[in-house]
Amino acid sequence: MNAPMKEPAAGGLVEEPRPRVPLWLLASLTFSATLAMHIFVPALPQVAQDLSASVGAMQLTISLYILGLAVGQLIYGPIADRFGRRPTLIAGLSLYIMAGIAAAMAPSAHALIAARLFQAMGGCVGMVLSRAIIRDTSSPQDSVRSLALVNLFITAGPAVAPLIGSAVMSTAGWRFIFVLLALFGVMNIMFTVWLLPETRRAGGDNSVTTLARNYRSLLTSPAFLGYAIGGGCATTSMYAFIGAAPFIFINELGRSAYEVGIYLAILVTGIWIGSIVVSRLIMRVPIRSLLIGGNLVSLVAALVFLGVVASGHLTVSWVVGLMFLFLFGAGFAAPTALTQAVSVNPKVVGSASGLYGFAQMSVGALCAGLAGVGSHPALAAALVLGGATIVAQIAFMIAQRNAPKLR
């Protein structure tokens, strides 16, 4: 994306400096939503007992949270394109804080479920606008590097949040988990006010009619849809395996529940390493090559996994090794697909970021649901992963044939 140009007194055009934004702050804003999603999981049995709630009601505190993340991302993008990044962030973080306080004081399961829904809709503002701000302030190559680093924090959520939740619950009770999340929101909103400049490009027509027209152009763009659908299939399809992992390791391979956590932690490092490697390669290898190549690694891993399962040779080593390779490829695809998607129409970076996030969460939910079909979790997960990465590869190729070349 070209930076805005301005005319100096001596005549001629010079590039206007891009605003400087602390990357650690964007990572912290992104981490808010993922932290709140997973930190509460260890407390579910205790909350069900304290609130006299059913297991189904407790599951709603998770599933509706995911729904809130998906829907909220559709809302914040257009709002940020219309009114700016800073005020939208402050509004979303304020909702996140108030919902956290409401959850800490919830007198019933229904009140807690509602508070969790609003907490997700507030927290996802950081996920949407951190991506948009990075694209506002960076070239495509620098965007991939920054998004890869921020992606480390997103993937850290499932690994560290349950450990934090367990520690807080055992020492201060489950309600203090939400107090802690509200305080985290206060910290983020303070740093946003102090350190974050407005990055939305000045000028241009930002009327509701224009934004709606540009938003509609994303929904009818083969390039954007290819990157968004492909990005979801290449990355959040991993939920198909994560949801099936306890059944695969415990029921099919006879391992203990304690070991499941260790195996999943090992697999998460695959995304981390992939994100680190792609951030190093981006200055030497074209973005599109990294995108296709990364998903190809995941595709090969998924197909080999399917072959191992179908042939009856499933072992812990095969599962961990192949899924590590799958997630390594996902670490390549995550920042590159997003960068390409939000660059299709520079006028609506916020809207593109939100719609991309919605597509990711929707694909992840669909893959997780499909992995639960049937009585063979490993086979179901392998079929879903194989199918998703094939769809991703096709979608990326369609997108690249229709996408404008990034500068």
C-alpha positions as CSV (number, residue, x, y, z in Angstrom):
1,M,0.0,0.0,0.0
2,N,1.4,3.4,-0.9
3,A,1.7,5.9,1.8
4,P,-0.2,9.2,1.4
5,M,1.6,11.9,-0.5
6,K,1.9,15.5,0.4
7,E,3.4,18.5,-1.4
8,P,6.3,20.4,0.3
9,A,6.9,24.0,0.0
10,A,9.6,23.6,-2.6
11,G,7.3,21.6,-4.9
12,G,7.2,18.0,-5.8
13,L,5.7,15.1,-3.8
14,V,7.3,13.3,-0.9
15,E,6.0,10.3,1.1
16,E,4.2,11.2,4.3
17,P,5.8,9.2,7.2
18,R,3.7,6.3,8.5
19,P,2.6,6.5,12.1
20,R,4.8,4.5,14.5
21,V,2.8,2.0,16.6
22,P,4.3,-0.2,19.4
23,L,4.0,-3.8,18.2
24,W,3.8,-5.1,21.8
25,L,0.7,-3.0,22.3
26,L,-1.0,-4.5,19.2
27,A,0.0,-8.0,20.5
28,S,-1.5,-7.2,23.9
29,L,-4.8,-6.0,22.3
30,T,-4.9,-9.2,20.2
31,F,-4.2,-11.4,23.2
32,S,-7.2,-10.0,25.1
33,A,-9.7,-12.1,23.1
34,T,-7.8,-15.3,23.0
35,L,-6.9,-15.1,26.7
36,A,-10.5,-14.6,27.8
37,M,-11.6,-17.5,25.6
38,H,-9.3,-20.1,27.1
39,I,-8.6,-18.9,30.6
40,F,-12.1,-19.8,31.8
41,V,-12.0,-23.4,30.6
42,P,-10.4,-25.0,33.8
43,A,-13.1,-23.3,36.0
44,L,-16.1,-24.8,34.2
45,P,-16.8,-27.7,36.6
46,Q,-16.5,-25.4,39.7
47,V,-18.7,-22.7,38.1
48,A,-21.3,-25.3,37.3
49,Q,-21.4,-26.4,40.9
50,D,-21.5,-22.9,42.3
51,L,-24.3,-21.7,40.0
52,S,-26.2,-25.0,40.0
53,A,-25.8,-25.1,36.2
54,S,-25.8,-28.0,33.7
55,V,-22.8,-29.0,31.6
56,G,-24.7,-27.8,28.6
57,A,-25.1,-24.3,30.1
58,M,-21.3,-24.2,30.8
59,Q,-20.5,-25.2,27.2
60,L,-22.6,-22.2,26.1
61,T,-20.1,-19.9,27.9
62,I,-17.6,-21.2,25.4
63,S,-19.6,-21.6,22.2
64,L,-21.4,-18.3,22.5
65,Y,-18.0,-16.7,23.2
66,I,-16.8,-18.0,19.8
67,L,-20.0,-16.7,18.2
68,G,-19.4,-13.3,19.8
69,L,-15.8,-13.3,18.3
70,A,-17.2,-14.0,14.8
71,V,-20.0,-11.5,14.8
72,G,-18.1,-8.8,16.5
73,Q,-15.4,-8.8,13.8
74,L,-18.0,-8.1,11.2
75,I,-19.2,-5.0,13.1
76,Y,-15.9,-3.4,14.1
77,G,-14.3,-3.3,10.7
78,P,-16.8,-1.0,9.0
79,I,-17.1,1.2,12.1
80,A,-13.3,1.6,12.2
81,D,-13.2,2.6,8.6
82,R,-15.9,5.2,9.2
83,F,-14.9,6.7,12.5
84,G,-11.2,5.7,13.0
85,R,-9.2,3.1,14.7
86,R,-8.6,4.8,18.1
87,P,-12.3,5.6,19.1
88,T,-13.4,2.1,17.9
89,L,-10.7,0.4,20.0
90,I,-11.6,2.5,23.1
91,A,-15.3,1.6,22.7
92,G,-14.7,-2.1,22.2
93,L,-12.3,-2.3,25.1
94,S,-14.8,-0.4,27.3
95,L,-17.4,-3.1,26.5
96,Y,-14.8,-5.8,27.3
97,I,-14.1,-4.3,30.7
98,M,-17.8,-3.8,31.6
99,A,-18.6,-7.4,30.5
100,G,-15.7,-8.7,32.6
101,I,-17.1,-7.0,35.7
102,A,-20.6,-8.3,34.9
103,A,-19.3,-11.8,34.6
104,A,-17.4,-11.6,37.9
105,M,-20.7,-10.6,39.6
106,A,-23.0,-13.0,37.6
107,P,-25.7,-14.4,39.9
108,S,-26.7,-17.2,37.5
109,A,-25.5,-19.2,34.6
110,H,-27.7,-17.2,32.2
111,A,-26.2,-13.9,33.4
112,L,-22.7,-15.4,33.0
113,I,-23.5,-16.6,29.4
114,A,-24.7,-13.1,28.4
115,A,-21.7,-11.5,30.0
116,R,-19.4,-13.8,28.1
117,L,-21.1,-13.0,24.8
118,F,-20.5,-9.3,25.3
119,Q,-17.0,-9.9,26.6
120,A,-16.2,-11.6,23.3
121,M,-17.8,-8.8,21.3
122,G,-15.7,-6.3,23.1
123,G,-12.5,-8.3,23.1
124,C,-12.5,-9.1,19.4
125,V,-11.9,-5.4,18.6
126,G,-8.2,-5.9,19.3
127,M,-8.1,-8.9,16.9
128,V,-9.7,-6.9,14.1
129,L,-8.0,-3.5,14.5
130,S,-4.5,-4.8,15.3
131,R,-4.4,-6.4,11.9
132,A,-5.8,-3.3,10.3
133,I,-3.4,-1.0,12.1
134,I,-0.4,-3.1,11.0
135,R,-1.6,-2.9,7.4
136,D,-2.2,0.8,7.8
137,T,1.4,1.5,8.9
138,S,3.4,-1.1,7.0
139,S,4.4,-2.3,3.6
140,P,3.1,-5.8,2.5
141,Q,6.4,-7.4,3.4
142,D,6.7,-5.6,6.8
143,S,3.0,-6.5,7.4
144,V,3.8,-10.2,7.1
145,R,6.7,-9.9,9.5
146,S,4.6,-8.0,12.1
147,L,1.6,-10.2,11.7
148,A,3.8,-13.3,12.1
149,L,5.0,-11.9,15.4
150,V,1.5,-11.0,16.6
151,N,0.4,-14.5,15.6
152,L,2.7,-15.9,18.2
153,F,0.6,-14.2,20.9
154,I,-2.6,-15.5,19.3
155,T,-1.4,-19.1,19.4
156,A,0.0,-18.6,22.8
157,G,-3.5,-18.2,24.2
158,P,-4.5,-21.9,24.1
159,A,-1.2,-22.9,25.6
160,V,-0.8,-20.5,28.6
161,A,-4.3,-19.3,29.3
162,P,-5.6,-22.6,30.9
163,L,-2.5,-22.6,33.2
164,I,-3.3,-19.1,34.3
165,G,-6.9,-19.9,34.8
166,S,-6.1,-22.9,37.0
167,A,-3.7,-21.0,39.1
168,V,-6.1,-18.1,39.7
169,M,-9.1,-20.3,40.4
170,S,-7.2,-22.4,43.0
171,T,-6.0,-19.3,44.8
172,A,-8.7,-16.7,44.5
173,G,-11.7,-18.4,43.0
174,W,-13.2,-18.4,39.5
175,R,-14.8,-14.9,39.8
176,F,-11.4,-13.3,40.1
177,I,-10.6,-14.7,36.7
178,F,-13.0,-12.1,35.3
179,V,-11.6,-9.4,37.6
180,L,-8.2,-10.1,36.2
181,L,-9.5,-9.9,32.6
182,A,-11.2,-6.6,33.3
183,L,-7.9,-5.2,34.8
184,F,-6.1,-6.4,31.6
185,G,-8.7,-4.5,29.6
186,V,-8.1,-1.3,31.7
187,M,-4.4,-1.6,31.1
188,N,-4.9,-2.0,27.3
189,I,-7.3,1.0,27.1
190,M,-4.8,3.2,29.1
191,F,-1.9,2.3,26.7
192,T,-4.2,2.8,23.7
193,V,-5.0,6.3,24.8
194,W,-1.4,7.1,25.6
195,L,0.5,5.5,22.9
196,L,-1.7,4.7,19.9
197,P,-2.0,7.3,17.1
198,E,-4.8,7.3,14.7
199,T,-3.7,5.3,11.6
200,R,-6.7,5.4,9.3
201,R,-5.8,7.2,6.2
202,A,-6.9,10.8,6.1
203,G,-9.1,12.1,3.3
204,G,-11.3,10.1,1.0
205,D,-15.0,9.5,1.1
206,N,-15.8,7.6,4.3
207,S,-19.6,8.0,4.1
208,V,-21.8,5.1,5.1
209,T,-22.9,4.7,1.5
210,T,-19.3,4.5,0.2
211,L,-18.2,2.1,3.0
212,A,-21.2,-0.1,2.2
213,R,-20.3,-0.1,-1.5
214,N,-16.7,-1.0,-0.7
215,Y,-17.8,-3.7,1.8
216,R,-20.0,-5.2,-0.9
217,S,-17.1,-5.2,-3.3
218,L,-15.2,-7.4,-0.8
219,L,-18.0,-9.9,-0.7
220,T,-18.1,-10.1,-4.5
221,S,-14.3,-10.1,-5.0
222,P,-12.9,-13.5,-6.0
223,A,-9.5,-12.4,-4.7
224,F,-10.7,-11.5,-1.3
225,L,-13.0,-14.5,-0.9
226,G,-10.2,-16.8,-2.0
227,Y,-7.8,-15.5,0.5
228,A,-10.4,-15.4,3.3
229,I,-11.8,-18.8,2.7
230,G,-8.4,-20.2,2.0
231,G,-6.9,-18.6,5.1
232,G,-9.6,-20.1,7.3
233,C,-9.2,-23.5,5.8
234,A,-5.4,-23.3,6.1
235,T,-5.3,-22.1,9.7
236,T,-8.4,-22.6,11.9
237,S,-9.1,-26.0,10.4
238,M,-6.7,-27.1,13.1
239,Y,-9.7,-26.9,15.5
240,A,-10.8,-30.2,13.9
241,F,-7.8,-31.9,15.4
242,I,-7.7,-30.0,18.7
243,G,-11.3,-31.0,19.5
244,A,-10.6,-34.6,18.6
245,A,-7.1,-34.8,20.2
246,P,-8.3,-36.0,23.7
247,F,-10.3,-38.8,22.1
248,I,-7.4,-39.8,19.8
249,F,-4.7,-39.8,22.4
250,I,-6.8,-41.3,25.3
251,N,-9.3,-43.6,23.7
252,E,-7.4,-44.7,20.6
253,L,-3.8,-44.6,21.8
254,G,-4.3,-45.3,25.5
255,R,-2.4,-42.2,26.8
256,S,-3.2,-40.3,30.0
257,A,-5.1,-37.0,30.1
258,Y,-2.0,-35.4,31.5
259,E,0.0,-36.3,28.4
260,V,-2.7,-34.7,26.1
261,G,-1.8,-31.3,27.4
262,I,1.9,-31.9,26.7
263,Y,1.3,-33.1,23.2
264,L,-0.9,-30.1,22.4
265,A,1.7,-27.7,23.8
266,I,4.3,-29.3,21.5
267,L,2.0,-28.9,18.5
268,V,1.4,-25.2,19.3
269,T,5.2,-24.6,18.9
270,G,4.8,-25.7,15.3
271,I,2.8,-22.5,14.6
272,W,5.3,-20.4,16.5
273,I,8.2,-21.8,14.5
274,G,6.4,-21.4,11.3
275,S,5.6,-17.8,12.1
276,I,9.2,-17.1,13.0
277,V,10.6,-18.7,9.8
278,V,8.1,-16.8,7.6
279,S,9.1,-13.5,9.2
280,R,12.7,-14.2,8.3
281,L,12.0,-15.4,4.7
282,I,9.6,-12.6,3.7
283,M,12.4,-10.2,2.6
284,R,13.8,-12.9,0.2
285,V,10.8,-14.9,-1.0
286,P,7.6,-13.5,-2.6
287,I,4.6,-13.4,-0.3
288,R,2.5,-15.6,-2.7
289,S,5.2,-18.3,-2.8
290,L,5.3,-18.4,1.0
291,L,1.5,-18.7,1.1
292,I,1.2,-21.5,-1.4
293,G,4.3,-23.3,-0.1
294,G,3.2,-23.1,3.5
295,N,-0.2,-24.6,2.8
296,L,1.4,-27.3,0.6
297,V,3.4,-28.4,3.7
298,S,0.1,-28.7,5.7
299,L,-1.6,-30.5,2.8
300,V,1.1,-33.1,2.6
301,A,1.0,-33.6,6.4
302,A,-2.8,-34.0,6.4
303,L,-2.8,-36.5,3.5
304,V,0.0,-38.6,5.2
305,F,-2.0,-38.5,8.4
306,L,-5.0,-39.7,6.6
307,G,-3.0,-42.6,5.1
308,V,-1.6,-43.6,8.5
309,V,-5.0,-43.6,10.1
310,A,-6.6,-45.5,7.2
311,S,-3.9,-48.1,7.2
312,G,-4.2,-48.7,11.0
313,H,-0.6,-47.6,11.8
314,L,-1.6,-44.7,14.1
315,T,0.9,-44.0,16.9
316,V,1.7,-41.1,19.1
317,S,4.9,-40.3,17.1
318,W,3.0,-40.2,13.8
319,V,0.2,-38.0,15.3
320,V,2.5,-35.5,17.0
321,G,5.0,-35.4,14.1
322,L,2.5,-34.9,11.3
323,M,0.4,-32.4,13.2
324,F,3.5,-30.5,14.1
325,L,4.3,-30.3,10.4
326,F,0.6,-29.3,9.6
327,L,0.7,-26.4,12.1
328,F,4.2,-25.4,10.9
329,G,2.6,-24.8,7.5
330,A,-0.3,-23.0,9.1
331,G,2.2,-20.6,10.7
332,F,3.3,-19.7,7.2
333,A,-0.2,-19.3,5.9
334,A,-1.7,-17.2,8.7
335,P,0.1,-13.9,8.2
336,T,0.5,-14.2,4.5
337,A,-3.1,-14.9,3.7
338,L,-4.3,-12.1,5.9
339,T,-1.9,-9.6,4.4
340,Q,-3.1,-10.5,0.9
341,A,-6.7,-10.3,1.9
342,V,-6.6,-6.9,3.6
343,S,-4.6,-5.5,0.6
344,V,-7.2,-6.3,-2.0
345,N,-9.0,-3.0,-1.3
346,P,-6.9,-0.5,0.7
347,K,-9.9,1.8,1.2
348,V,-11.5,-0.7,3.6
349,V,-8.7,-2.4,5.5
350,G,-10.7,-2.5,8.7
351,S,-13.7,-4.1,7.0
352,A,-11.5,-6.6,5.2
353,S,-9.8,-7.5,8.5
354,G,-13.2,-8.0,10.2
355,L,-14.6,-10.1,7.4
356,Y,-11.5,-12.1,7.2
357,G,-11.7,-12.8,10.9
358,F,-15.3,-13.8,10.6
359,A,-14.5,-16.3,7.8
360,Q,-11.7,-17.8,10.0
361,M,-13.9,-18.3,13.0
362,S,-16.7,-19.7,10.8
363,V,-14.4,-22.2,9.1
364,G,-12.9,-23.2,12.4
365,A,-16.3,-23.9,13.9
366,L,-17.4,-25.8,10.8
367,C,-14.3,-28.0,10.8
368,A,-14.6,-28.7,14.6
369,G,-18.2,-29.7,14.1
370,L,-17.4,-32.0,11.2
371,A,-14.6,-33.7,13.1
372,G,-17.2,-34.8,15.7
373,V,-19.2,-36.8,13.1
374,G,-18.9,-40.5,13.3
375,S,-17.3,-42.9,15.8
376,H,-13.7,-42.6,14.6
377,P,-12.2,-39.3,15.8
378,A,-8.8,-39.7,14.1
379,L,-10.3,-40.6,10.8
380,A,-12.8,-37.8,10.9
381,A,-10.1,-35.2,11.9
382,A,-7.8,-36.5,9.1
383,L,-10.6,-36.2,6.5
384,V,-11.5,-32.7,7.6
385,L,-7.8,-31.5,7.6
386,G,-7.2,-33.1,4.2
387,G,-10.3,-31.6,2.7
388,A,-9.7,-28.2,4.2
389,T,-6.1,-27.9,3.0
390,I,-7.2,-29.0,-0.5
391,V,-9.9,-26.3,-0.5
392,A,-7.3,-23.8,0.8
393,Q,-4.9,-24.5,-2.0
394,I,-7.6,-24.2,-4.7
395,A,-8.9,-20.9,-3.1
396,F,-5.4,-19.4,-2.9
397,M,-4.8,-20.2,-6.6
398,I,-8.1,-18.6,-7.6
399,A,-7.3,-15.6,-5.4
400,Q,-3.9,-15.1,-6.9
401,R,-5.2,-15.1,-10.4
402,N,-7.6,-12.3,-9.5
403,A,-5.6,-10.3,-7.0
404,P,-3.8,-7.0,-7.7
405,K,-0.1,-7.3,-7.3
406,L,1.1,-5.9,-3.9
407,R,3.6,-3.1,-4.1
